[in-house]
């Protein structure tokens, strides 16, 4: 070896060594990942390529789809199904009596100690529509739309704390790190509007859900697929406007320069996340024009505001329902509404079942949800828009008793064995009730359905096979439903 060779070795800095090795090892790793994740189908191959170039390219579903887009309403905190949808006359007869030991043995509860009392319905029920669906008096507006709805009356989960249960419902896993349902859907199908995010999140109730942003994050998927949180009051997206002294032309030139650097970095390092970063900068620039326009509900006619109960300039669940319609009308693939405050315990008058608190919460959502279904149907959008309503778990038929003491208000503890979700539009069989609980609403006894079954059914209605919508991470293929789930065939029209 000549002298110049040794001199070149001595001139290498540690930074240079790590850069070059990282690039070399990164290239080896990327080629390895490329080889082991080489899909066999043309659709999967196109998806993999799309992730590196155009993240929101519209992709064909696995099979003809019933739905094109989703509006998912999650009432964070878990409202009581026994005050909304699951009518049990026998439970009323047991009101105030001691809970049978058989319902407590071997079970875990959040706030039940000792022997609690049974708690009858805190509201009246009636049957509505041609389907004869039972709804409580808390939902008079939704009662007019029951024949559009498929109720799942025997849902169950294995998580009884809010954050893990919300993560399980939205990401298919009770711990952090998995992609949310909206992220999976936009990854699998892309978006129909190149100027808006494919996955938009709207919050109401004053707080974020217990699971936080992980409930609508992208997990190990490219970050471009995470939910973009928008607001119905004030600036639609924080920091979307140009800072003082910067006009749109200068912002465009700045983003162009940044993305040129990102492109050079990608060519050197071959990190797919860099492509996602480029796409996010470009989307943010487009959103400066597209988001304020679509989020401006002031242009809606007076009859629409009356229908929903909306107020311009106010942050509310009603405004978010109207915004959801506007967003899907513009081609947004997945719109997630989180409404916080439904944790109906007996120590809090704002959401307790018997003092008007729970009724107030129901009034906040009843009219807007009914209006959303009616509005979508009038515009011919309900057939291809799947509307989902649910929470993270259910509520017990017995009253909670913290430290063995009766609470000042009527409240129910967290319950994993039985709760209700529903679907409407988008190929769901309206006017049906699937699943049945026992005579007091404690156990599902017929057509029980799991969180994973609901997820598989939502993907199925969008034309995707939940077992084939996968992403390789840490050496294996992951999916939303993990190793569980089956399509609820009775839901599919």
Secondary structure, 3 states (H helix, E strand, C coil): CCHHHHHHHHCCCHHHHHHHHHHHHHHHHHHHHHHHCCCCCHHHHHHHHHHHCCCCCCCCCCCCCCCCEEEEEEEECCCCHHHCCCCCHHHHHCCCCECCHHHCCCCCCCCECCCCEECCCCCCEEEECCCCEEEEHHHCCHHHHHHHEEEEEEEECCCCCHHHHHHHHHHCCCCCCCCCHHHHHHHHHCCCCCCCCCEEEEEECCCCCCCHHHHHCCCCCCHHHCCEEECCCCCCCCCCCCCCCCCHHHHHHHHHHHHHHHHHHHHHHCCHHHHHHHHHHHHHHHHHHHHHHHCCHHHCCHHHHHHHCCCCCCCCHHHHHHHHHHHHHCCCCEEEEEEECCCCCCCCCCCCCCCCHHHHHHHHHHHHHHHHHHHHHHCCCHHHEEEEEECCCEEEEEECEHHHCCCCCCCEEEECCCEEEEEECCCECCCEEECEECCCCCCEEECCEEHHHHHHHHHHHCCCCCCCCCEEECCEEECCCCCCCCCCHHHEC
